[in-house]
């Protein structure tokens, strides 16, 4: 979980360095996280649903090999257009941490599913945290490409280890791939909870990406003019998510996902408001980012728990729809950052994030009827 998801977040503390290396105009480097999100979004639409049809263990091995090759391509890219293609490929192959929750949720009972998913996602949050921090350090010591050389080696090792780490996947549905893909969006009509979860996570994750992209550019400029190692250190705020994910899962098992999501959304809102009001203090920025990280990742635990419980036979497709919503919204908001940053700068990005969080909260106030899980896919 941690090693795979890191590929999506290494670039967040490297954006100013990449921009300088390719002599890009202001804000243009924001296309890098957009390409990562677009690549992942493509695989979420066309590859992740096949987890209900194929052996997930074989899928995990193949995409780990693909991630290794894509990371190595980033190391060799000398042209920015080729670099973007390589980032797209890396995003496309960063699917392991989205296959595993659906896989593992089928191995445990419903009374402990929230806790187990929370435990699993704590590994993912650790990867997000360490990726920003470690990529900043590596860029400072050995150049920004060095982290992707390390990633290529790590993902190659993961590909070799998968058959020894997880059991064979024997659960699948007997349905043609084309029909499986075409019918997955019908799940939106079946489950009100799925629509709510997708809206909540989509808007919140978009705000998360918007804030982190803007913060990286903000900290690289006066009055701070921080380097990549210092910017990456801000990722340590994710410690709150790592330590709290299993606890959030317990709260979901005890009180229900909706109550947890309401509280976590409030934390995200508080963090964005904190950045708007106290953006000249490093301490205030750290506290606000901690609130945002806890709120978004806590909602992520709760939303996965409620979505993957709707229909076990369709859990890869249900998870895919949740992730498609999250990363689709993130990719679109990333494009907005590219447009907004040269015009409105940091505060324009923050007000965009504020609007996204408010939409996430509003989405939970309508359509509250909870559909009962169906026994079939």
Buried (B, 14 or more C-beta within 10 A) or exposed (E): BBBBBBBBBBBBBBBBBBBEBBEBEEBBBBBBBBBBBBBBBBBBBEBBBBBBBBBBBEBBBBBBBBBBBBBBBBBEBEEBEEBBBBBBBBBBBBBBBBBBBBBBBBEEEEEEBBBBBBBBBBBBBBBBBBBBBBBBBBBBEEBBBBBBBBBBEBBBEBBEEBEEEBEEBEBBEEEEEEEBBEBBEEBEEBBBBBBBBBBBBBBBBBBBBBBBBBBBBBBBEEEBEBBBBBBBBBBBBBBBBBEBBBBBBBBBBEEBBBEBBBBBBBBBBBBBBBBBEEBEEEEBBBBBBBBBBBBBBBBBBBBBBBBBBBBBBBBBBBBBBBBBBBBBBBBBBBBBBBEBBEEEBBBBBBBBBBBBBBBBBEBBEEEEEBBEBBEEB
